Amino acid sequence: MNKGGLVVLGMALLVGAAFLVDVLWIPGSASVREISQVETGPFPVPQWVAADFDEHQIILRWRSVPGALAYTLWRSPDPEGEFQVIHMGRDTTYADQYSLNPGETCCYLLTATDPEFDESGFSHPRCVSSNLAGDTNE
């Protein structure tokens, strides 16, 4: 391999390593108070499209953010409680294999990551209740 090829390979490995370090440093949970204190940068916050459920899963959909490298999805049974990271990926749809019990509510937050690995602010919570025929925005 020539010198130019090694430089390109080295840069690619550094970018990949930076992404992995960034992913590993994302906290596993955060409270609504901590989330509301996060400063929003110039990268847009993702917007929800829909949240539907059946007995076996909750289907979440959001609009793509121009230039987004990935999305992080957070879940909590309480819109004011601790949210846990449940998914990171590039798609704008996610099927959460979480089954809602009668009377139960499940809430989600969403962030986007740009190519410089900066994370957007948090979306508004999107809550789904087993008592409703659809979803709610709380």
KAHUZI-V445140 format. One record per residue. N is the residue number from 1. RES is the residue in three letters. OMEGA is omega in whole degrees, -180 to 180 (none if undefined). Layout:
[[N RES OMEGA] [N RES OMEGA]]
This chain:
[[1 MET -179] [2 ASN -176] [3 LYS 179] [4 GLY 179] [5 GLY 178] [6 LEU 179] [7 VAL 179] [8 VAL 179] [9 LEU 179] [10 GLY 179] [11 MET 179] [12 ALA 178] [13 LEU 178] [14 LEU 179] [15 VAL 178] [16 GLY 179] [17 ALA 179] [18 ALA 178] [19 PHE 180] [20 LEU 178] [21 VAL 179] [22 ASP 179] [23 VAL -178] [24 LEU -179] [25 TRP 177] [26 ILE -178] [27 PRO -180] [28 GLY 178] [29 SER 178] [30 ALA 177] [31 SER 179] [32 VAL 179] [33 ARG 177] [34 GLU -179] [35 ILE -178] [36 SER 180] [37 GLN 180] [38 VAL 179] [39 GLU 177] [40 THR -180] [41 GLY -179] [42 PRO -179] [43 PHE -175] [44 PRO 175] [45 VAL 178] [46 PRO 179] [47 GLN 180] [48 TRP 172] [49 VAL -177] [50 ALA 172] [51 ALA -179] [52 ASP 179] [53 PHE 168] [54 ASP -176] [55 GLU -171] [56 HIS -176] [57 GLN 175] [58 ILE -180] [59 ILE -179] [60 LEU 178] [61 ARG 178] [62 TRP 178] [63 ARG 176] [64 SER 177] [65 VAL 180] [66 PRO 179] [67 GLY -179] [68 ALA 177] [69 LEU -178] [70 ALA 178] [71 TYR 175] [72 THR -178] [73 LEU -178] [74 TRP -179] [75 ARG 174] [76 SER 174] [77 PRO -177] [78 ASP -179] [79 PRO 178] [80 GLU -175] [81 GLY 179] [82 GLU 175] [83 PHE 179] [84 GLN 173] [85 VAL 180] [86 ILE -177] [87 HIS 171] [88 MET 180] [89 GLY -176] [90 ARG -177] [91 ASP 177] [92 THR 175] [93 THR 177] [94 TYR 176] [95 ALA 179] [96 ASP -177] [97 GLN -178] [98 TYR 179] [99 SER 177] [100 LEU 173] [101 ASN 179] [102 PRO 179] [103 GLY -177] [104 GLU 176] [105 THR 178] [106 CYS -177] [107 CYS -177] [108 TYR 171] [109 LEU -176] [110 LEU 172] [111 THR 176] [112 ALA 177] [113 THR -179] [114 ASP -178] [115 PRO 176] [116 GLU 179] [117 PHE 172] [118 ASP -179] [119 GLU 178] [120 SER 169] [121 GLY -179] [122 PHE 173] [123 SER 170] [124 HIS 177] [125 PRO 174] [126 ARG -175] [127 CYS 179] [128 VAL -180] [129 SER 179] [130 SER 179] [131 ASN -176] [132 LEU 177] [133 ALA -179] [134 GLY -177] [135 ASP 179] [136 THR 173] [137 ASN 179] [138 GLU none]]
